[in-house]
Amino acid sequence: MAEREVLHIKGRVLAGPQDVADELWVVGGRITYDRPAAEADATITGWTLPGLVDAHCHVGLDAHGAVDRATTEKQALEERAAGTLLARDAGSPSDTRWIDDREDLPKIIRAGRHIARTRRYIRNYAHEIEPGVLTAYVRQEARRGDGWVKLVGDWIDREVGDLTACWPKDALSEAIAAAHEEGARVTAHCFAEDSLADLVEAGIDCIEHATGLTDETIPLFAGRGVAIVPTLVNIATFPALAVGGETKFPRWAVHLRRLHARRYETVRNAYDAGIAIYAGTDAGGSLAHGLVGEEVAELVKAGLPAEAALSAATWGARGWLGRDGLTEGAAADLVVYDADPREDVRVLAAPRRIVLRGTVVG
Ligand SMILES: [Zn+2]
């Protein structure tokens, strides 16, 4: 491997919400706060954050299902250009394991392939199965992934004409216990209200979207330590989805509009109750990649303090996923901005410099 540059990063290094340093160095691709003997090859000045985390996106997937390697690479590079250097892939039918060997692409934490009830999800995305084999599929995807399993917890039920819960509680309890035995955490896609209590009581670790949280379920999540990834940039598409489906499913359309109308209040109430919130965009299905900065801005709009919204895409998210931030000896994955993101998180939209594994990539 070629010898890597020594970089000097100075200005304000935001290693944590209350942990600010004046400078750090990158030596051999790793972070150090001790000035090296060697002269720096380059100096970058600005406000530095750990590489951003998109805690819910999909790589190797588009609106129709799995995509080829060239398209997958393009998606990963779009994330990188936005400063997303760590992605939690919330379900993909593609085998993207090859990305792990690419030093120039963001790191990915996979949840295997989505597990959905038969005909209760987007075509070509999921293993579509019945509750009797849920545990077996959860074990299989736990072994394929990187510590997460993704369920589809609710979806439109065409006979009912509305969102309904997909799984009986006893099947969930057995399957989630099996995932935990395999060393994996479990998360579920949930838009509506009625699947949430069962999933939490069955031991789930996280809920994606979570637009259906109410005054009844918020304390349950807070009490059990269940995190949420609201994906507000995706929830913004609910009104358009409602227009598209309302002739066939009027009840569903009304339901989506109601969930959308109270989305900021839901996230704010969850935050106030102490529920852990992480920034995810849901890019890769129908949404473009590279929107994590917009999602952080949406979290602020919902009422999170700037530090909390930043933490949801940096320090907090990295800790939750078991990955290093800007700590001594960690791989140098960082993003430098022109201005203080704590003053205005919208600076995340325009990184000045992006450093991945110690190499300047943007
Ligand atoms: Zn998703």
Residues whose N, C-alpha, C, O or C-beta is under 5 A from the ligand:
A	BS01	ZN	A90 D282
